[in-house]
Amino acid sequence: MNGRTGSTRADPERGRSGPILDVSDLAVSFGEQSVVSDVDFSVDRGSLVGLVGPNGAGKTTVLRTVKGTLDPDRGTVRVDGKPIADRSAKAVSRLVASTPQGTALSFDFSVRQTVEMGRTPHLGRFDRIDEADRQAVERAMERASVAQFADRPFTSLSGGERQRVLLARALAQETPVLLLDEPTASLDINHAVRTLELVRTLVEDGKTAVAAIHDLNLAARYCDELVLLAGGGIRAAGRPVDVLTSDTLRDAFAAETLVTTQPGTDAPLVTPLPEQEAVDRRVHVVGTGKPAASAVSTLDGAGCQVSVGVVPAGDIAAERAQDFDCVTVTVPAFAGIDDVTRERAVELARAADAVVTAGETGDGNSPVVEAAGTCLAVESDESTYTGNTQDTVPLAALPAAVASLPPAPERDATPTRSQSTTD
């Protein structure tokens, strides 16, 4: 799958909008082994785009090709509208700076000497660093919060400190585009967050950054858009909420995940689920909001035949159920539940192996819950139903709890999957 990505944020330093980086029809192989092919994406000025995907998907290969250190078999990389193949290596280095995955150096330079290496693309063969270069180095060290280490040996620093020094070296190049290859690798969560907060600040000041990021949740939180690489190509590209879906992640990683929302943000939260056999059970979900929507996602992902209702039309639980083609009984928003609609949901509850309550259920759904032979409640601060005796289970344990239940006796006239009922 090909993808185009980029935000509309303008670069305040240059007063221009539109893509500064454009990768078109890129294909790279090592000998007979194809690594990536048909890779297309663009990155607008002043945005942070994350490259995500499983190990070996080609994220580092794409970054090396964009940097110009790896020649593609096919395709074009343009920076600021011009192919990098038409530029000298030094000219490309004045446009694109990068940080490597590793933090090792061949020689024991001081921090200042390490950051000064970033000025090399701006120097002639016999030039020495002048006052303007020194000021650029000082600014870069201050920005990356490593000025206090200036005279210390690079090898004396911790992993997180070394990562910031290498970022300062890239900043000293004063390029419009910054490439980061796993900038949070081997860092604890505190240093990982500090690093990405710094990158986010740079982007908000007009820098453009492309980062290969292993942690999907950090990528979702900090990146404007994502490019998901898997199987030698792009599987999805766009906003994190559009890229990080259970179906897309199953396709790219061959893994089951639960995708909810990170607290306090709109960013997706990806939780890996253990491998398990499909749960061949009918489950009727009663509830509203994110708790019920998450229950629907989890149960559908586990292979259950899911129905939902009664739920207000437009509620996130109704929309999630319809996304998964589940039987959904709805009423108009802010409307009460009439007897005919309630009876439809009661029939589904009776035919199910279990009713699962999640979030707010409302008094009008009490007969639906009470029609269940077995009722499970998902742990949530928003749960309201307290009528039936219910076993309460964490969301992640819900599929296993349902799988442990005996199948309900066969019922007649049960609506099939993909039906929806509403008044």
N, C-alpha and C positions, 0 to 999 in steps of 0.2 A: 504494500500500500504506500503510495506517495503522499506527501503532505506539505502544505505551505503554512508557515507560522510566522507570527510577528505581531507586536503591539503597535498602537498608534501614538505612543508617547513620543514627542519630539525631542531632539537633542538640543538643550539650551545653549551649549557651547558653539554649535554650528548653525543653529537656527534653521535646520532642515529636517524633513521627515522622509519616511520611506525606508526601504531596506538598505542597510550598509553592507550586509553580507548576504550573498545569494549562492546557494549550492544547487547545481543543476545536473541531473542525469549522472550522478557520481557512481563509479564502479571501481573497486579496488580488489586486487587478488594478490596472494603471495604464492608464486609458482602456479600450480594447477588449482590451488584452493581459493575459491571466491570468498571474500570476506563480506563485502557489501556491494549491492548493485541497485541501480534505479533510485538512488537517494536524491530527493529534491526537498529543499526547505529554504526559507529566507528568514532573516532576522532584522527587525527594524531598529533604527537608532534609539538608544536609550531604553533598551529592554534586556531582560535576563531570560534566556532560553535554556532549559535543561535537557540534556541528552540522557535518557534513561533506558533501561533494558537489562536483560540477563547478562551474566558474564559471557564474554566472547561474542557479544552482539555486534561489535565493531565501533563502539563509542570512541575509544582512543584512536582507532584508525581514521575515523572521520575528522577528529580534531587535528591529527597530524597532517592530514591532507589539506585542511583549511589553513593550517599554519604554513604550508608549503614545503615541509620536510619530507613528504611522501608524494610521489607522482601517481596520479590515478591512471587506471587503464582507459577510462573513458569519463567524460564529463568536464564541467567547468566550475571553478570557484572564483567568484567575483567579490572583491572588496572595494567599496565605494564606486561600484559600477564598472570596474576594470578587472579583467582576468588576472589572477596573480601569476599565471604562466608568462605574462608579458612584462613582469617586473623582476628586478634583481632580488636576490635573497635579502640584501640590506634594505631595499625599498619595502619589501613585504614586512620586514621586522619593524619598520617605522609605522606600520598600520596595524599589525597584529602582535600582541605579546601573549605569552603563555606561562602557566605554571605546570610542572610535571607531577605525576603521581607520587614519586619517591622524593625524599628530602635529603638524599646523600649528595655530597660534593667530593670531587676527586682530590681537592687540596683544602687545607685547613685555613681558609680565608677568614678575615674578620667579617662581622655583619656589614659594616660600611663598604668593605671591598666587594662583598657579594652583591649588594644593592647597586654599586657603581657599574657592575657588569651590564645592567640594564641600559646604560648610556651608549654602549658599543655601536648600535645602529646609527647613531647620530655623529659618530666620529670618523674622520678620515684615517687612512692607514697610519699616518705619523702624528695624528692629533693626540693631545693630552686633554684630560678633563679640565675644563675651565670653570669660572665662577658660576655660569648659568647651569652647567652640569651638576655642580655641587649643590646648588639650590634645588634642582630637581630631585636629587638623591635625598636631601634633607626633608623635602616635602613628602616624598614617598615613604620614608621611614616614620615620619610623624603620622601619616595617614594610616599606616598599618600597625601603629603602636609598637614599634620596635626601636625607636630612637634611643631608648635607655640601654639597649644592647649593642650600640654602634661599635664599640671597641672590643667586644667579646668575640672569641672564636665561634664560628658558626656551629661547630661540632659540640660545643658546650651547652647548647640550647635543647630544650625539650622538643618533642615532635610538633606540638601546636605552635611553639615559638618559631621553629624552623619554617613551618608552613607560612606564617605571616611574613617572614623575611623574604621568602621566595615570591610572595605576592607583592611585597615592596619592590623587589627587583623588576617585576613585570610593570608595576606602576611607574617606575623610573623611566621606562621606555616611552612613556607619554603617547601611547597609541589609542586610537578610538575604539579598538576591539580588543577584548581580553578573553583568552581561552583558559579554562580551568579544568584540569584532568583530575577528577576525584579529589576536590579540595578538602573534603572532610574525611578522607580515608585515614584510618588509624587514629582518629581524634575522638576524645570522649565527647559526650553530648554538649557539654559546656563550651568547649573550644570549637566544636562544629557549628554551633549556633552563632558564636561570636564571629567566626569566619564568614558565614553567609549573611549575617547582619551587616558586616563591612562591605561585602560585595553588593548587597542591596542598596546601601548608601551610595556607593560609587555609581550604580546604575541610575539612581534617582538624581544624581548630579550630572548625568549625561553620558556616562560610559556605557558601552554595549558589551554584554558578557554572554558567553556560551559555556556552560559547565556540564561535564559528565558527572552525574551524581548517582551513587549507588542507593542511597536511602530515599525511597519513594515519598515518604512523608515530609522529609525536609525539602525535597524537590517541589512537592505540591505547595508547601507553605511559602517558599521564597521565589519561585520562578513565575514569570508572567505566562509563559507557555512551555509546553513540553514536546519533545520529539521522541517517540517510543520506537527503539530499534530492536528487532528480533528476527531471527531466521534470515539474516542477510539483507534486510530492507526495513523500510518504515512501516510499522503497523498502525500507528495513529499519530496525529499531530494536532495541537491546538491548546486550549485552556486545560489546566490540570483536571478540572471537574469533568471535562469531556473525554480526556485521555485515560484517566485512571478509573475505569469501570471494571466490575467483576468479569464481564465477558471479555474485554480487551486484555486484561491481565491473565485470564485463563489461556487465551490464545498465545500471548507472548511468553509467559513463564511456565505454562503447563501446571498451574497451581490454582487452588481455590482460595478466594479472598473474600473478606467482608469489607465493603467500602461504605464508610459513614462520613461524618464531618468532624474536622478538628475543632475542639472547643474554642469558642470565641472568634472563629474565622469561617470563611466559606470554603476553605481548602479541604480536599478529600483526606480522609484518614483510612489507610489501608492496613487491614489486620489479616495476616495469613491464617488460614484454617487448616487443621490437620487433614491429611488424606483419609477418606473414608468411603465405604461403599454407598451407593445411592440409597437414600431413605425412601422406601416404597410405602408412603403413608399419605392419607388425605388429612390436611390440616386446614382448619378455618380460623382466620385471624380476626380478632375484634379489637379495635383501637384506632387511634389517630396519631398524627404527627410523626416525628422521626423515630420514636421507639417502635411504632407499628410498621413503618416503612423498612426499618432495619430487620425486623422479624420476617417480613415478606422476603427480603433479599436473601437472608440466611437460609430460610426454609426452601426457597426456590433453588438456590445454589446447591443445596443438599439433595435435590432430586425429588422433593415432596410435591404432591399435587395440592396447590394452595388456592384457597378462596378467601375472600375478604368481605366484611360488611356487618352491619350497615355502617357506612362511612360517608361523610359529606363529599360531594363532588368537588374536585379541586384540591382536596387535602393531599399532602405529600404521600400518605399511605395509599390513597386511591390511585394517584399517578404512578407510583412505583408498581402497584399491582397490575395496572394496565400496561406498563412497560414490559412486564414479564408475561403478559397475555393470560393473567389469572382471572377466574370468575370473580366479578366485583359487583356487590350490591350497594348502590349509592342513592342518596337523596340530595336535593339541591342544598347548597350551603345555607346555614342558619334556619333550615326548615326542620320541622319535627319528623319523626319516623311514623309513617302511617301503617295500619295493620297489614296491608297486603305486602308492602316492602319488608316489614319485619318478618312475616311468615316465610318469605323467600330465604332470608338469612337463617331462620330457624331450621328450615329443611337442610341447608348446607351444613349447619352445625351438627344436626342429627346424623347425617351421612358421614361425617368426618371421624377419623380415628381419634382426633383430639381438637379441642378449641384452645387457641393461644391468645391470651390477652396481653396487650402491650400499650402503654400510654393511657390516655383518657378513653374510657369506653362509653361513658354516658349512661344514664338510667334507662334510656330507651332501648338499649341493647341487653338489658338484664335477661329477658326471655331467651335471647340467642345464646348467651353464655350458659344459662341454666339448662338448655337443651342438650348440652354436651354430656357424653358419657364420661369423658376425661377432660380435665381443664388444667392447663399449665399457664403460669404467669411469668412474663419476662421481668427480671429485676429492673426497676426504673423508679426514679423519684416522681414520675408523672402518672404512675398507675393509680387507678381510682376504684376499680371494681373489687368489692370485698364480700360478695354474696356466696358463691360456691366455695367449697373447700378446694384450694388450689395449691399445687406444688409450685414453688417459685424457683426459677433456674436462671443463671446468667445467660446472656444472649449467645455467647460462644458455645455453651453447652446445650443449647436448644436442639440441634439436630440429633445429638446422642440421646437426649431425653425422649424425643419423639420416636426414635428408632427402637427404643426399649419397650414401647407400648405394643400390646397385641392389636392386630387389625380389628376394626369394627366389623360387625356383620354386614353383609351386602345389603344395600338399600335400593329401592327402585327410583327411577326418574331423577337421578342425580345429574345436574347440569355438567356438561363436559368442559374441558379447558378451552379457553378463548371466548366463552360466553360472558356477557356483561348485562346486568339488569339494573334498571333505574326508572324512576318516575319523573 
